[in-house]
Amino acid sequence: MTSAALVLTGCLSSSAGQGGGDDTIRIGISLPLTGDFSEPGKGVRRGYEAWADYVNARGGLLGRRVELMILDDQSSSDRVAADYEKLINQNGADLVFGPFSTRLVIPAAQVAKDYGFLFVEPAGAAEEVFAQGFDNLFYAAPAVAEDHYDHLAEAILAMPPDRRPRTAAYAAMDDPFAQGTAYGLKEELEQAGIRTVVDEVYPPNTTDFGSIAAKIADSRADLVVGGTQYQDAVNLIVALRQLGYQPAMAAFSTAPTNPEFPKAIGEQTEGILSPTGYTPEADYPSNTEFVAHYTAIHGSEPKEDEANAWTTGQVVAAAVRAVGCADPDPRCQRKLIDWLHGNAVDTVVGKLSWDATGKPQGAHLIQQYVDGQIRIVLPDDTEEAALIHPKPAW
């Protein structure tokens, strides 16, 4: 690789606290490389590193080489705040990129705001993020958590009454993003008369899903919805399968977009639904180059986490090129922030623009495993395969 992706374990050079200098733009990042969010965190890291490699191979930003400084926040909200303090104060970050998950984005964004830094992030989609008063934050994806399932809700409500699910079971991690995705769908379906028969919230460190799975199985809900990250979805699905529960429709956030998901649940993926902000087949101008570059490095196409990280890089780079600076000076950072508030950016997930809170103005696609492969099934004008309903047995 031509990029520098540095995992920091101690002191760096004497330039710490002074920016990267004339020839380097140093970008500070904290990611959950261990702990509850480690699987998607590693995906975000792959996306960031691929973006830096791509940019450096084409002359860098403003003629300066990009260097990533990556810390492991261990999925801890306290640690992530300390990481961004260190990256800005000690390690000389010129720019910062956001971490993964709402739980980590909020404390990180607060640190960035305190120092006047632009804060573009790939994975903090819960409504809570946009209620904090951050004027420096921008979410680099098409839609917020509560809107992720909008297209699925529309499809369900358009079904004939004899095919539409009549009951639904919800299990959500006690996490703003995970609950936001599940309850955004729950609200729409309840308003249409689809009855909630199970509504369970569990701590992020839950590993035993036996009791929750039993409640869902006993309810015989037509639809099961998981407000999930990664390992919790895997454990819940395995527990449901062990009990012989066979819903007519099953939807889980985040986990089905991970390349390890099929193997983790025993390859029984057929018919599982998930919202996604990205497909490698999208014909956006920069996406073809992204897919080709990422695939050349990793031997497989990028997934949503990698795409959102790359998008974060695209958004920041667009602002940097437009205003002509990339340094920790508050005047530069304010120019970057103001430019993004007034402009749209073409990215691998489409053209992005934001409201005053940093909330993107778009909608997510709905993907489903069809013949063992992830395919976009909703909305109709972007579908790669027809929606499977009812879901085959898992």
Disulfide bonds with the S-S distance in Angstrom:
Cys325-Cys332 2.13
